[in-house]
Amino acid sequence: MVRFEVHPNQRSELPVIACEAPIHDIRRVRSSSGIATKRFVILTKVHWLDATWEVDLTLADRSLMGFRMLIGREAVRGRVLVDPSQSYIGGRPRKKKKKN
């Protein structure tokens, strides 16, 4: 088993969601800078528009990165067609109301 925390809101440390999942695998992953590290892999469900499927997810600290989670091409292969010229085809996320 592995325990980890998820920060679902981009550019915010709150809320923090504590998670636990069985370790599916341990893989050597090479970053975009060329550094290879071993990472825990868990199986988790992805829900995208009206579809849900299971994917392998490697765990890494992305707190200093621009995006907290990346979806790899293997996770979407045969399910999603990516058009880099488009944005928010499935709709923009709902904005939370500000408290006065």
Secondary structure as a PSIPRED ss2 file (coil, helix, strand):
# PSIPRED VFORMAT (PSIPRED V4.0)

   1 M C   1.000  0.000  0.000
   2 V E   0.000  0.000  1.000
   3 R E   0.000  0.000  1.000
   4 F E   0.000  0.000  1.000
   5 E E   0.000  0.000  1.000
   6 V E   0.000  0.000  1.000
   7 H C   1.000  0.000  0.000
   8 P C   1.000  0.000  0.000
   9 N C   1.000  0.000  0.000
  10 Q C   1.000  0.000  0.000
  11 R C   1.000  0.000  0.000
  12 S C   1.000  0.000  0.000
  13 E C   1.000  0.000  0.000
  14 L C   1.000  0.000  0.000
  15 P C   1.000  0.000  0.000
  16 V C   1.000  0.000  0.000
  17 I E   0.000  0.000  1.000
  18 A E   0.000  0.000  1.000
  19 C E   0.000  0.000  1.000
  20 E E   0.000  0.000  1.000
  21 A E   0.000  0.000  1.000
  22 P C   1.000  0.000  0.000
  23 I C   1.000  0.000  0.000
  24 H C   1.000  0.000  0.000
  25 D E   0.000  0.000  1.000
  26 I E   0.000  0.000  1.000
  27 R E   0.000  0.000  1.000
  28 R E   0.000  0.000  1.000
  29 V E   0.000  0.000  1.000
  30 R E   0.000  0.000  1.000
  31 S C   1.000  0.000  0.000
  32 S C   1.000  0.000  0.000
  33 S C   1.000  0.000  0.000
  34 G C   1.000  0.000  0.000
  35 I C   1.000  0.000  0.000
  36 A E   0.000  0.000  1.000
  37 T E   0.000  0.000  1.000
  38 K E   0.000  0.000  1.000
  39 R E   0.000  0.000  1.000
  40 F E   0.000  0.000  1.000
  41 V E   0.000  0.000  1.000
  42 I E   0.000  0.000  1.000
  43 L E   0.000  0.000  1.000
  44 T E   0.000  0.000  1.000
  45 K E   0.000  0.000  1.000
  46 V E   0.000  0.000  1.000
  47 H E   0.000  0.000  1.000
  48 W E   0.000  0.000  1.000
  49 L C   1.000  0.000  0.000
  50 D C   1.000  0.000  0.000
  51 A E   0.000  0.000  1.000
  52 T E   0.000  0.000  1.000
  53 W E   0.000  0.000  1.000
  54 E E   0.000  0.000  1.000
  55 V E   0.000  0.000  1.000
  56 D E   0.000  0.000  1.000
  57 L E   0.000  0.000  1.000
  58 T E   0.000  0.000  1.000
  59 L C   1.000  0.000  0.000
  60 A C   1.000  0.000  0.000
  61 D C   1.000  0.000  0.000
  62 R C   1.000  0.000  0.000
  63 S C   1.000  0.000  0.000
  64 L C   1.000  0.000  0.000
  65 M C   1.000  0.000  0.000
  66 G C   1.000  0.000  0.000
  67 F C   1.000  0.000  0.000
  68 R C   1.000  0.000  0.000
  69 M C   1.000  0.000  0.000
  70 L C   1.000  0.000  0.000
  71 I C   1.000  0.000  0.000
  72 G C   1.000  0.000  0.000
  73 R H   0.000  1.000  0.000
  74 E H   0.000  1.000  0.000
  75 A H   0.000  1.000  0.000
  76 V H   0.000  1.000  0.000
  77 R C   1.000  0.000  0.000
  78 G C   1.000  0.000  0.000
  79 R C   1.000  0.000  0.000
  80 V C   1.000  0.000  0.000
  81 L C   1.000  0.000  0.000
  82 V C   1.000  0.000  0.000
  83 D C   1.000  0.000  0.000
  84 P C   1.000  0.000  0.000
  85 S C   1.000  0.000  0.000
  86 Q C   1.000  0.000  0.000
  87 S C   1.000  0.000  0.000
  88 Y C   1.000  0.000  0.000
  89 I C   1.000  0.000  0.000
  90 G C   1.000  0.000  0.000
  91 G C   1.000  0.000  0.000
  92 R C   1.000  0.000  0.000
  93 P C   1.000  0.000  0.000
  94 R C   1.000  0.000  0.000
  95 K C   1.000  0.000  0.000
  96 K C   1.000  0.000  0.000
  97 K C   1.000  0.000  0.000
  98 K C   1.000  0.000  0.000
  99 K C   1.000  0.000  0.000
 100 N C   1.000  0.000  0.000
